[in-house]
Amino acid sequence: MDEIDRKLLALLPEVTRPSMVELARRAGVARGTAQARIDRLIETGVIDGFGAKLHLDGLGYVVTAFVSMEISQGSGSNIVSALENIPEVLEVHKATGSGDLLVRVVARSNAHLHDLIESLLAHDAVLRTQTTLILHTAVQRGPDSVLTGPKKATKPAR
């Protein structure tokens, strides 16, 4: 992947938007109705963008992990700000349990993950981390699944 590929991938979320005619046809409504509804869903924050679904493996990030971070009290904002500046950090959740933050990270290799965790531990407010490697993602859904429900399994043809 070169610089042009990276630029194109970065632009996709900004420019990819489904055809309103096609959406209206699939929903069985007029184009104007579909347009008005989509505009309202954007304005109310239900839709926060359009874009291509990227596969991290294809980008070279073959390791996924969840890092539970225990941090010193009162340092949450500083740590979250620092985590926002690390591209391999995909999600940061304030959580209950043994850790204060649950962080989803990706890495190119186990060595890269090690370096990433070491950089997290370098922050004075981080007391300890616990890392869980993801071996295989058995179920992965987007937010739309709460509307449509799980996809029904089909029987393989014989």
N, C-alpha and C positions, 0 to 999 in steps of 0.2 A: 504494500500500500504506500503510495507516495503522497506528496503534499496536495496534489489536485484531488485525489480520492478523499483525503481528509476534509478538504474545503467543501466538496460536494456533500459528503455525509453530514457535515455541520450545518449546511444550508437546508437539507431536506425537511427538518421540522418546521421551517419557516415558509416553505413554498408548497409542500405537498398538501393538497386538500381535495377531497373527493368531488366529482362532478355532481352538481345539484340536480341535474336532470336524472342521473343514474340513481341517486339517493331517493328522489321522489318516485321514480319508477318502481324501485324495490319496496318502498314503503306503501305504495298504492295511493299516493296523495299528489296534489298538484305541485308543480315546481315552486310556485310562490308560497304555498303552505310550508313546504319543506324548508325553503330559504328563511322564512320568518321564524320557524321553530328552531332551526340551527342557530340563527343570530341570537335568539333569546337564550338558548343554552350556553352560548359563548359568553353573553353579557352576565349571566347569573353564576358563571364559574363552573358549570357542570362539565363543559368542554374546555380544556386548557390548552389545546393545540392539536395539530394534525402532523403526522410524520411517518417516516419509515420505521419499521421495527428492526433494530440492529441486533445481530447475534454476537455476543462478546467473544465467543470462540473464534469466529471469523476475523475479529480484530486482534487476535493473539492473546486475549485474556482467558486462559484456560483454567485458572484457579479462582474459585469463589469461596468466600469464607464469611462467617459472622464473627465479629469480635465484640465480646462483652467487655465494657470498660468501667472499672470502678474509679471514680474521680473524687478529689477532695471537695468538700462542701463549698458552695458559692462560686465554683469555677466553671460551671456548665456553659455559660455564654462564651467564655474565652476558648474553651476546648471546641465547642461547636464551630466557632469562627475559624479556628485552625483547621478543623476537618473539612470545612467548605473549600479550602484551598488545595486539597489533595484530590487530584482527578480520579484516582482509583477508589475513592470513597463514594459509593453510589447512594447510600441511605444512612441517615443518623436518626435513631429513635430514642427518646427519653423513655426509660422503662423501669419497671419494678423488678424485684428479685435480687440476685447477688450482684448485679452490675447496675450502673446508673444509665449507661448509654449502650444501645445495641447498634452496631455499625456493620453494614454490608459492604464488603470490599471485594475487588477483583485484582488479580495479579497475573503476570505472564508466566510465572513459575513459582515453585515453592521458595526458591531463593529470593525472588522479588517480594513474595509475601513476607518472608522473614525481615527483609529490609523495611518494608512498610510498617510492620508491627514495631520494629525497633524505633522507627521515627515517631510512632504514636507514644511509645514509652518514654521518649526523650522529653516530653512535656512534663514540667514539674508537677502539675495538678493530676496527672495520671498515676494512680496508686498501683493498679495491676490490670492485666488483661487476661481474658480467657478466649481462645480461638477455637471455633468449630469449622472444620473443612466440609464443604459440600461435595459429596462424592457423585451424586446424581440427583437431578430435580425430577421427582416423580409426577408432580402436578404443578403446573404454572398457569395462572390465569391473570387476566387483566381486570380492571374494575368493572368492565361490561358484564362480567359473569354474574354479578348480583342482579342484573336485569334479565338476562337470558337463561340463567341456571347453567349447570354443567352440561357439557356436550355429551350426548348419548353415545355409548360405545357401539360400534358396528361390528358385526361378526365377519371375520375374514372369509373371503370366497374360497371354496374348496377346489 
